[in-house]
Amino acid sequence: MEAETLAQVEECLAAGVECIMLDNMDLATMRQAVRLTNGRALLEASGGVTLATVRAIAETGVNIISAGALTHSAPACDISMEMEGM
C-alpha cells in the first residue's frame, strides 16, 4: 500500500497492511514512520531516491529502497540487427 503521510501509514497499520511504500517522504518523516511502524510492516522508500540520497534514506531504518532513477534516467541506446541470406 502506498502512503504519502504518517496518517496514511497509521491507516495502513490499522488495516493490517504488511508492506507500506513511503512515497516522496522527507527523511524526518521516514524516521517517524519507522518508529510508528515498529516492525509491524515492511517499509519501502520511494520517490526522489538518487545515488546522493540513498545512504541517508537507508539510515532512516526503512527495509527497502526503490530507485526509479536507475531506469527512467538511463540513457537510451539505439541498437539494430540486420539479417542476411537466410
CNS distance restraints for C-alpha pairs under 8 A (distance, minus, plus):
assign (resid   1 and name CA) (resid  12 and name CA) 7.16 0.50 0.50
assign (resid   1 and name CA) (resid  17 and name CA) 6.97 0.50 0.50
assign (resid   1 and name CA) (resid  19 and name CA) 6.46 0.50 0.50
assign (resid   1 and name CA) (resid  20 and name CA) 4.95 0.50 0.50
assign (resid   1 and name CA) (resid  21 and name CA) 6.02 0.50 0.50
assign (resid   2 and name CA) (resid  20 and name CA) 5.73 0.50 0.50
assign (resid   2 and name CA) (resid  21 and name CA) 4.62 0.50 0.50
assign (resid   2 and name CA) (resid  22 and name CA) 6.24 0.50 0.50
assign (resid   2 and name CA) (resid  23 and name CA) 6.51 0.50 0.50
assign (resid   3 and name CA) (resid   8 and name CA) 5.27 0.50 0.50
assign (resid   3 and name CA) (resid   9 and name CA) 5.77 0.50 0.50
assign (resid   3 and name CA) (resid  12 and name CA) 7.96 0.50 0.50
assign (resid   3 and name CA) (resid  20 and name CA) 6.67 0.50 0.50
assign (resid   3 and name CA) (resid  21 and name CA) 5.98 0.50 0.50
assign (resid   3 and name CA) (resid  22 and name CA) 5.24 0.50 0.50
assign (resid   3 and name CA) (resid  23 and name CA) 5.92 0.50 0.50
assign (resid   4 and name CA) (resid   8 and name CA) 6.66 0.50 0.50
assign (resid   4 and name CA) (resid   9 and name CA) 7.89 0.50 0.50
assign (resid   4 and name CA) (resid  22 and name CA) 6.03 0.50 0.50
assign (resid   4 and name CA) (resid  23 and name CA) 5.11 0.50 0.50
assign (resid   4 and name CA) (resid  24 and name CA) 6.75 0.50 0.50
assign (resid   4 and name CA) (resid  25 and name CA) 6.56 0.50 0.50
assign (resid   5 and name CA) (resid   9 and name CA) 6.48 0.50 0.50
assign (resid   5 and name CA) (resid  22 and name CA) 7.98 0.50 0.50
assign (resid   5 and name CA) (resid  25 and name CA) 7.56 0.50 0.50
assign (resid   6 and name CA) (resid  10 and name CA) 6.25 0.50 0.50
assign (resid   6 and name CA) (resid  29 and name CA) 7.38 0.50 0.50
assign (resid   6 and name CA) (resid  32 and name CA) 7.78 0.50 0.50
assign (resid   6 and name CA) (resid  33 and name CA) 6.34 0.50 0.50
assign (resid   7 and name CA) (resid  11 and name CA) 6.34 0.50 0.50
assign (resid   8 and name CA) (resid  12 and name CA) 6.19 0.50 0.50
assign (resid   9 and name CA) (resid  13 and name CA) 6.27 0.50 0.50
assign (resid   9 and name CA) (resid  20 and name CA) 7.27 0.50 0.50
assign (resid   9 and name CA) (resid  33 and name CA) 7.00 0.50 0.50
assign (resid   9 and name CA) (resid  37 and name CA) 7.88 0.50 0.50
assign (resid  10 and name CA) (resid  14 and name CA) 6.17 0.50 0.50
assign (resid  10 and name CA) (resid  36 and name CA) 7.79 0.50 0.50
assign (resid  11 and name CA) (resid  15 and name CA) 6.23 0.50 0.50
assign (resid  12 and name CA) (resid  16 and name CA) 6.33 0.50 0.50
assign (resid  12 and name CA) (resid  17 and name CA) 5.25 0.50 0.50
assign (resid  12 and name CA) (resid  20 and name CA) 7.29 0.50 0.50
assign (resid  13 and name CA) (resid  17 and name CA) 5.67 0.50 0.50
assign (resid  13 and name CA) (resid  18 and name CA) 7.92 0.50 0.50
assign (resid  13 and name CA) (resid  37 and name CA) 7.30 0.50 0.50
assign (resid  13 and name CA) (resid  40 and name CA) 7.43 0.50 0.50
assign (resid  13 and name CA) (resid  41 and name CA) 7.40 0.50 0.50
assign (resid  17 and name CA) (resid  41 and name CA) 6.78 0.50 0.50
assign (resid  18 and name CA) (resid  40 and name CA) 7.25 0.50 0.50
assign (resid  18 and name CA) (resid  41 and name CA) 4.61 0.50 0.50
assign (resid  18 and name CA) (resid  42 and name CA) 6.19 0.50 0.50
assign (resid  19 and name CA) (resid  41 and name CA) 5.19 0.50 0.50
assign (resid  19 and name CA) (resid  42 and name CA) 4.52 0.50 0.50
assign (resid  19 and name CA) (resid  43 and name CA) 5.86 0.50 0.50
assign (resid  19 and name CA) (resid  44 and name CA) 7.37 0.50 0.50
assign (resid  20 and name CA) (resid  41 and name CA) 6.77 0.50 0.50
assign (resid  20 and name CA) (resid  42 and name CA) 6.21 0.50 0.50
assign (resid  20 and name CA) (resid  43 and name CA) 5.05 0.50 0.50
assign (resid  20 and name CA) (resid  44 and name CA) 6.13 0.50 0.50
assign (resid  21 and name CA) (resid  43 and name CA) 5.90 0.50 0.50
assign (resid  21 and name CA) (resid  44 and name CA) 4.53 0.50 0.50
assign (resid  21 and name CA) (resid  45 and name CA) 5.91 0.50 0.50
assign (resid  21 and name CA) (resid  46 and name CA) 6.58 0.50 0.50
assign (resid  22 and name CA) (resid  30 and name CA) 7.25 0.50 0.50
assign (resid  22 and name CA) (resid  43 and name CA) 6.83 0.50 0.50
assign (resid  22 and name CA) (resid  44 and name CA) 5.82 0.50 0.50
assign (resid  22 and name CA) (resid  45 and name CA) 4.92 0.50 0.50
assign (resid  22 and name CA) (resid  46 and name CA) 6.00 0.50 0.50
assign (resid  23 and name CA) (resid  45 and name CA) 6.46 0.50 0.50
assign (resid  23 and name CA) (resid  46 and name CA) 5.11 0.50 0.50
assign (resid  23 and name CA) (resid  47 and name CA) 5.67 0.50 0.50
assign (resid  24 and name CA) (resid  45 and name CA) 7.66 0.50 0.50
assign (resid  24 and name CA) (resid  46 and name CA) 6.10 0.50 0.50
assign (resid  24 and name CA) (resid  47 and name CA) 4.58 0.50 0.50
assign (resid  24 and name CA) (resid  48 and name CA) 6.21 0.50 0.50
assign (resid  25 and name CA) (resid  29 and name CA) 5.99 0.50 0.50
assign (resid  25 and name CA) (resid  30 and name CA) 6.09 0.50 0.50
assign (resid  25 and name CA) (resid  45 and name CA) 7.80 0.50 0.50
assign (resid  25 and name CA) (resid  47 and name CA) 7.77 0.50 0.50
assign (resid  26 and name CA) (resid  30 and name CA) 6.28 0.50 0.50
assign (resid  27 and name CA) (resid  31 and name CA) 6.23 0.50 0.50
assign (resid  27 and name CA) (resid  56 and name CA) 7.51 0.50 0.50
assign (resid  27 and name CA) (resid  57 and name CA) 6.45 0.50 0.50
assign (resid  27 and name CA) (resid  60 and name CA) 6.79 0.50 0.50
assign (resid  28 and name CA) (resid  32 and name CA) 6.35 0.50 0.50
assign (resid  29 and name CA) (resid  33 and name CA) 6.16 0.50 0.50
assign (resid  30 and name CA) (resid  34 and name CA) 6.23 0.50 0.50
assign (resid  30 and name CA) (resid  45 and name CA) 7.84 0.50 0.50
assign (resid  30 and name CA) (resid  57 and name CA) 8.00 0.50 0.50
assign (resid  30 and name CA) (resid  60 and name CA) 6.34 0.50 0.50
assign (resid  30 and name CA) (resid  62 and name CA) 7.52 0.50 0.50
assign (resid  31 and name CA) (resid  35 and name CA) 6.39 0.50 0.50
assign (resid  31 and name CA) (resid  60 and name CA) 4.97 0.50 0.50
assign (resid  31 and name CA) (resid  61 and name CA) 6.90 0.50 0.50
assign (resid  32 and name CA) (resid  36 and name CA) 6.00 0.50 0.50
assign (resid  33 and name CA) (resid  37 and name CA) 5.90 0.50 0.50
assign (resid  34 and name CA) (resid  38 and name CA) 6.03 0.50 0.50
assign (resid  34 and name CA) (resid  39 and name CA) 7.60 0.50 0.50
assign (resid  34 and name CA) (resid  43 and name CA) 7.41 0.50 0.50
assign (resid  34 and name CA) (resid  60 and name CA) 7.29 0.50 0.50
assign (resid  34 and name CA) (resid  61 and name CA) 6.27 0.50 0.50
assign (resid  34 and name CA) (resid  62 and name CA) 6.43 0.50 0.50
assign (resid  37 and name CA) (resid  41 and name CA) 6.32 0.50 0.50
assign (resid  42 and name CA) (resid  62 and name CA) 7.53 0.50 0.50
assign (resid  42 and name CA) (resid  63 and name CA) 5.94 0.50 0.50
assign (resid  42 and name CA) (resid  64 and name CA) 7.67 0.50 0.50
assign (resid  43 and name CA) (resid  62 and name CA) 5.17 0.50 0.50
assign (resid  43 and name CA) (resid  63 and name CA) 5.27 0.50 0.50
assign (resid  43 and name CA) (resid  64 and name CA) 6.26 0.50 0.50
assign (resid  44 and name CA) (resid  62 and name CA) 6.08 0.50 0.50
assign (resid  44 and name CA) (resid  63 and name CA) 5.94 0.50 0.50
assign (resid  44 and name CA) (resid  64 and name CA) 4.39 0.50 0.50
assign (resid  44 and name CA) (resid  65 and name CA) 5.45 0.50 0.50
assign (resid  44 and name CA) (resid  66 and name CA) 7.01 0.50 0.50
assign (resid  45 and name CA) (resid  57 and name CA) 7.46 0.50 0.50
assign (resid  45 and name CA) (resid  62 and name CA) 6.63 0.50 0.50
assign (resid  45 and name CA) (resid  64 and name CA) 6.25 0.50 0.50
assign (resid  45 and name CA) (resid  65 and name CA) 4.81 0.50 0.50
assign (resid  45 and name CA) (resid  66 and name CA) 6.16 0.50 0.50
assign (resid  46 and name CA) (resid  65 and name CA) 6.23 0.50 0.50
assign (resid  46 and name CA) (resid  66 and name CA) 5.08 0.50 0.50
assign (resid  46 and name CA) (resid  67 and name CA) 6.69 0.50 0.50
assign (resid  47 and name CA) (resid  66 and name CA) 7.55 0.50 0.50
assign (resid  47 and name CA) (resid  67 and name CA) 7.24 0.50 0.50
assign (resid  47 and name CA) (resid  68 and name CA) 7.52 0.50 0.50
assign (resid  48 and name CA) (resid  67 and name CA) 7.75 0.50 0.50
assign (resid  49 and name CA) (resid  53 and name CA) 5.97 0.50 0.50
assign (resid  49 and name CA) (resid  54 and name CA) 6.00 0.50 0.50
assign (resid  49 and name CA) (resid  65 and name CA) 7.89 0.50 0.50
assign (resid  49 and name CA) (resid  66 and name CA) 7.15 0.50 0.50
assign (resid  49 and name CA) (resid  67 and name CA) 5.24 0.50 0.50
assign (resid  49 and name CA) (resid  68 and name CA) 7.37 0.50 0.50
assign (resid  49 and name CA) (resid  69 and name CA) 7.18 0.50 0.50
assign (resid  50 and name CA) (resid  54 and name CA) 5.88 0.50 0.50
assign (resid  50 and name CA) (resid  67 and name CA) 6.65 0.50 0.50
assign (resid  50 and name CA) (resid  69 and name CA) 6.54 0.50 0.50
assign (resid  51 and name CA) (resid  55 and name CA) 7.82 0.50 0.50
assign (resid  53 and name CA) (resid  57 and name CA) 6.25 0.50 0.50
assign (resid  54 and name CA) (resid  58 and name CA) 6.11 0.50 0.50
assign (resid  54 and name CA) (resid  65 and name CA) 7.71 0.50 0.50
assign (resid  55 and name CA) (resid  59 and name CA) 6.25 0.50 0.50
assign (resid  56 and name CA) (resid  60 and name CA) 6.73 0.50 0.50
assign (resid  57 and name CA) (resid  61 and name CA) 7.67 0.50 0.50
assign (resid  57 and name CA) (resid  62 and name CA) 7.41 0.50 0.50
assign (resid  57 and name CA) (resid  65 and name CA) 7.77 0.50 0.50
assign (resid  58 and name CA) (resid  62 and name CA) 6.18 0.50 0.50
assign (resid  58 and name CA) (resid  63 and name CA) 7.87 0.50 0.50
assign (resid  58 and name CA) (resid  65 and name CA) 7.37 0.50 0.50
assign (resid  68 and name CA) (resid  72 and name CA) 5.99 0.50 0.50
assign (resid  68 and name CA) (resid  73 and name CA) 7.75 0.50 0.50
assign (resid  69 and name CA) (resid  73 and name CA) 5.03 0.50 0.50
assign (resid  69 and name CA) (resid  74 and name CA) 7.23 0.50 0.50
assign (resid  70 and name CA) (resid  74 and name CA) 6.17 0.50 0.50
